[in-house]
Amino acid sequence: MEGGGQRRDPAAPPGRPQGECLQLLLRRSQEAKNWAYCPYSRFPVGAALLTASGEIFSGCNVENACYSLGVCAERTAIQKAISEGHTSFRAMAIASDMGENFIAPCGACRQVMREFGTDWDIYLTKADGAYIVKRLEELLPFSFGPEHLKEV
């Protein structure tokens, strides 16, 4: 599914945000990007996370002069949701100012997302509003998760 997301996807899996809910999720990721604190990279990123209960939590990247202490937008949104008692997620939209490429989560963010399952949608966007949607399991195949710790 590519484009501005203006149409419903009749083949969308149950639980996938559509219509106004999807537009709100995408818009909130764009808005979150405006709050990014990125004086070093000058690469603002915003994320919006849709919980199973329908709430949206947004986050932005926050850099630090000690580079390794910065945090990505995706992890900020997840941490905000968790701190409010949410651990079941349906979708996340990620926004940046990249013109020709879709923004994608880094490896660390993919692993943090994976902690909460593999069967949720990640909307990767371009600055012009175009997007593609991927299941988390597509972005992190053969992943390691909490259920694997029960096997030892």
VOLO-882566 format. One record per residue (C-alpha): x, y, z; residue in three letters. Coordinates in nm, 3 decimals, always signed. Layout:
% VOLO-882566
xx: X yy: Y zz: Z code: Ala .
...
This chain:
% VOLO-882566
xx: +0.000 yy: +0.000 zz: +0.000 code: Met .
xx: +0.173 yy: +0.315 zz: -0.116 code: Glu .
xx: +0.065 yy: +0.674 zz: -0.157 code: Gly .
xx: -0.094 yy: +0.927 zz: +0.069 code: Gly .
xx: -0.307 yy: +0.664 zz: +0.234 code: Gly .
xx: -0.631 yy: +0.835 zz: +0.132 code: Gln .
xx: -0.816 yy: +0.516 zz: +0.045 code: Arg .
xx: -0.924 yy: +0.216 zz: +0.247 code: Arg .
xx: -0.747 yy: -0.111 zz: +0.186 code: Asp .
xx: -1.025 yy: -0.370 zz: +0.143 code: Pro .
xx: -0.772 yy: -0.650 zz: +0.200 code: Ala .
xx: -0.633 yy: -0.495 zz: +0.518 code: Ala .
xx: -0.592 yy: -0.745 zz: +0.802 code: Pro .
xx: -0.822 yy: -0.707 zz: +1.102 code: Pro .
xx: -0.686 yy: -0.451 zz: +1.345 code: Gly .
xx: -0.495 yy: -0.254 zz: +1.080 code: Arg .
xx: -0.580 yy: +0.115 zz: +1.119 code: Pro .
xx: -0.779 yy: +0.260 zz: +0.832 code: Gln .
xx: -0.951 yy: +0.581 zz: +0.736 code: Gly .
xx: -0.944 yy: +0.857 zz: +0.994 code: Glu .
xx: -0.753 yy: +0.645 zz: +1.246 code: Cys .
xx: -0.472 yy: +0.584 zz: +0.996 code: Leu .
xx: -0.463 yy: +0.949 zz: +0.892 code: Gln .
xx: -0.440 yy: +1.054 zz: +1.257 code: Leu .
xx: -0.157 yy: +0.808 zz: +1.321 code: Leu .
xx: +0.038 yy: +0.938 zz: +1.020 code: Leu .
xx: -0.028 yy: +1.302 zz: +1.113 code: Arg .
xx: +0.079 yy: +1.249 zz: +1.474 code: Arg .
xx: +0.412 yy: +1.101 zz: +1.357 code: Ser .
xx: +0.470 yy: +1.410 zz: +1.140 code: Gln .
xx: +0.380 yy: +1.642 zz: +1.430 code: Glu .
xx: +0.611 yy: +1.456 zz: +1.670 code: Ala .
xx: +0.900 yy: +1.515 zz: +1.432 code: Lys .
xx: +0.865 yy: +1.889 zz: +1.502 code: Asn .
xx: +0.961 yy: +1.831 zz: +1.868 code: Trp .
xx: +1.281 yy: +1.639 zz: +1.788 code: Ala .
xx: +1.592 yy: +1.751 zz: +1.972 code: Tyr .
xx: +1.862 yy: +1.682 zz: +1.715 code: Cys .
xx: +2.127 yy: +1.958 zz: +1.722 code: Pro .
xx: +2.404 yy: +1.716 zz: +1.617 code: Tyr .
xx: +2.255 yy: +1.510 zz: +1.335 code: Ser .
xx: +1.993 yy: +1.766 zz: +1.229 code: Arg .
xx: +1.783 yy: +1.461 zz: +1.137 code: Phe .
xx: +1.443 yy: +1.494 zz: +1.306 code: Pro .
xx: +1.232 yy: +1.181 zz: +1.339 code: Val .
xx: +0.882 yy: +1.143 zz: +1.478 code: Gly .
xx: +0.686 yy: +0.830 zz: +1.565 code: Ala .
xx: +0.326 yy: +0.762 zz: +1.662 code: Ala .
xx: +0.227 yy: +0.435 zz: +1.826 code: Leu .
xx: -0.128 yy: +0.297 zz: +1.818 code: Leu .
xx: -0.212 yy: +0.076 zz: +2.116 code: Thr .
xx: -0.455 yy: -0.215 zz: +2.109 code: Ala .
xx: -0.701 yy: +0.002 zz: +2.303 code: Ser .
xx: -0.689 yy: +0.275 zz: +2.036 code: Gly .
xx: -0.472 yy: +0.532 zz: +2.212 code: Glu .
xx: -0.187 yy: +0.702 zz: +2.027 code: Ile .
xx: +0.145 yy: +0.785 zz: +2.190 code: Phe .
xx: +0.396 yy: +0.996 zz: +1.999 code: Ser .
xx: +0.768 yy: +1.034 zz: +2.037 code: Gly .
xx: +1.064 yy: +1.211 zz: +1.881 code: Cys .
xx: +1.436 yy: +1.151 zz: +1.873 code: Asn .
xx: +1.631 yy: +1.312 zz: +2.156 code: Val .
xx: +2.005 yy: +1.347 zz: +2.103 code: Glu .
xx: +2.276 yy: +1.401 zz: +2.362 code: Asn .
xx: +2.629 yy: +1.542 zz: +2.343 code: Ala .
xx: +2.736 yy: +1.197 zz: +2.463 code: Cys .
xx: +2.604 yy: +1.043 zz: +2.140 code: Tyr .
xx: +2.533 yy: +0.696 zz: +2.276 code: Ser .
xx: +2.284 yy: +0.838 zz: +2.528 code: Leu .
xx: +2.043 yy: +0.961 zz: +2.262 code: Gly .
xx: +1.712 yy: +0.785 zz: +2.206 code: Val .
xx: +1.517 yy: +0.725 zz: +1.887 code: Cys .
xx: +1.161 yy: +0.844 zz: +1.826 code: Ala .
xx: +1.028 yy: +0.488 zz: +1.809 code: Glu .
xx: +1.166 yy: +0.395 zz: +2.150 code: Arg .
xx: +1.044 yy: +0.723 zz: +2.298 code: Thr .
xx: +0.687 yy: +0.647 zz: +2.185 code: Ala .
xx: +0.706 yy: +0.290 zz: +2.317 code: Ile .
xx: +0.843 yy: +0.402 zz: +2.652 code: Gln .
xx: +0.569 yy: +0.664 zz: +2.687 code: Lys .
xx: +0.302 yy: +0.401 zz: +2.617 code: Ala .
xx: +0.453 yy: +0.153 zz: +2.860 code: Ile .
xx: +0.481 yy: +0.416 zz: +3.131 code: Ser .
xx: +0.104 yy: +0.465 zz: +3.093 code: Glu .
xx: +0.030 yy: +0.092 zz: +3.123 code: Gly .
xx: +0.013 yy: -0.015 zz: +2.756 code: His .
xx: +0.204 yy: -0.316 zz: +2.626 code: Thr .
xx: -0.012 yy: -0.430 zz: +2.333 code: Ser .
xx: +0.037 yy: -0.243 zz: +2.006 code: Phe .
xx: -0.137 yy: -0.241 zz: +1.668 code: Arg .
xx: +0.073 yy: -0.006 zz: +1.457 code: Ala .
xx: +0.343 yy: +0.258 zz: +1.446 code: Met .
xx: +0.401 yy: +0.535 zz: +1.192 code: Ala .
xx: +0.748 yy: +0.684 zz: +1.151 code: Ile .
xx: +0.819 yy: +1.022 zz: +0.987 code: Ala .
xx: +1.130 yy: +1.211 zz: +0.882 code: Ser .
xx: +1.238 yy: +1.468 zz: +0.626 code: Asp .
xx: +1.400 yy: +1.213 zz: +0.395 code: Met .
xx: +1.287 yy: +1.297 zz: +0.045 code: Gly .
xx: +1.350 yy: +0.995 zz: -0.174 code: Glu .
xx: +1.359 yy: +0.709 zz: +0.075 code: Asn .
xx: +1.115 yy: +0.572 zz: +0.328 code: Phe .
xx: +1.230 yy: +0.615 zz: +0.688 code: Ile .
xx: +1.291 yy: +0.281 zz: +0.860 code: Ala .
xx: +1.361 yy: +0.202 zz: +1.225 code: Pro .
xx: +1.718 yy: +0.123 zz: +1.329 code: Cys .
xx: +1.810 yy: -0.226 zz: +1.447 code: Gly .
xx: +1.787 yy: -0.135 zz: +1.814 code: Ala .
xx: +1.435 yy: +0.001 zz: +1.769 code: Cys .
xx: +1.330 yy: -0.309 zz: +1.575 code: Arg .
xx: +1.445 yy: -0.526 zz: +1.866 code: Gln .
xx: +1.262 yy: -0.308 zz: +2.121 code: Val .
xx: +0.947 yy: -0.327 zz: +1.906 code: Met .
xx: +0.990 yy: -0.705 zz: +1.886 code: Arg .
xx: +0.961 yy: -0.732 zz: +2.264 code: Glu .
xx: +0.589 yy: -0.669 zz: +2.210 code: Phe .
xx: +0.525 yy: -0.918 zz: +1.930 code: Gly .
xx: +0.581 yy: -0.945 zz: +1.558 code: Thr .
xx: +0.227 yy: -0.913 zz: +1.425 code: Asp .
xx: +0.181 yy: -0.538 zz: +1.414 code: Trp .
xx: +0.215 yy: -0.284 zz: +1.135 code: Asp .
xx: +0.492 yy: -0.033 zz: +1.081 code: Ile .
xx: +0.414 yy: +0.258 zz: +0.846 code: Tyr .
xx: +0.732 yy: +0.385 zz: +0.683 code: Leu .
xx: +0.680 yy: +0.733 zz: +0.537 code: Thr .
xx: +0.845 yy: +0.984 zz: +0.309 code: Lys .
xx: +0.842 yy: +1.361 zz: +0.363 code: Ala .
xx: +0.570 yy: +1.400 zz: +0.097 code: Asp .
xx: +0.330 yy: +1.177 zz: +0.293 code: Gly .
xx: +0.373 yy: +0.864 zz: +0.082 code: Ala .
xx: +0.401 yy: +0.547 zz: +0.286 code: Tyr .
xx: +0.444 yy: +0.173 zz: +0.276 code: Ile .
xx: +0.332 yy: -0.064 zz: +0.546 code: Val .
xx: +0.532 yy: -0.361 zz: +0.671 code: Lys .
xx: +0.464 yy: -0.615 zz: +0.942 code: Arg .
xx: +0.728 yy: -0.604 zz: +1.214 code: Leu .
xx: +0.817 yy: -0.965 zz: +1.136 code: Glu .
xx: +0.916 yy: -0.847 zz: +0.785 code: Glu .
xx: +1.151 yy: -0.586 zz: +0.929 code: Leu .
xx: +1.311 yy: -0.826 zz: +1.177 code: Leu .
xx: +1.296 yy: -1.182 zz: +1.040 code: Pro .
xx: +1.420 yy: -1.475 zz: +1.250 code: Phe .
xx: +1.397 yy: -1.255 zz: +1.556 code: Ser .
xx: +1.458 yy: -1.331 zz: +1.921 code: Phe .
xx: +1.179 yy: -1.254 zz: +2.164 code: Gly .
xx: +1.056 yy: -1.319 zz: +2.518 code: Pro .
xx: +0.907 yy: -1.655 zz: +2.424 code: Glu .
xx: +1.255 yy: -1.786 zz: +2.341 code: His .
xx: +1.368 yy: -1.742 zz: +2.700 code: Leu .
xx: +1.109 yy: -2.000 zz: +2.803 code: Lys .
xx: +1.282 yy: -2.263 zz: +2.589 code: Glu .
xx: +1.597 yy: -2.279 zz: +2.803 code: Val .
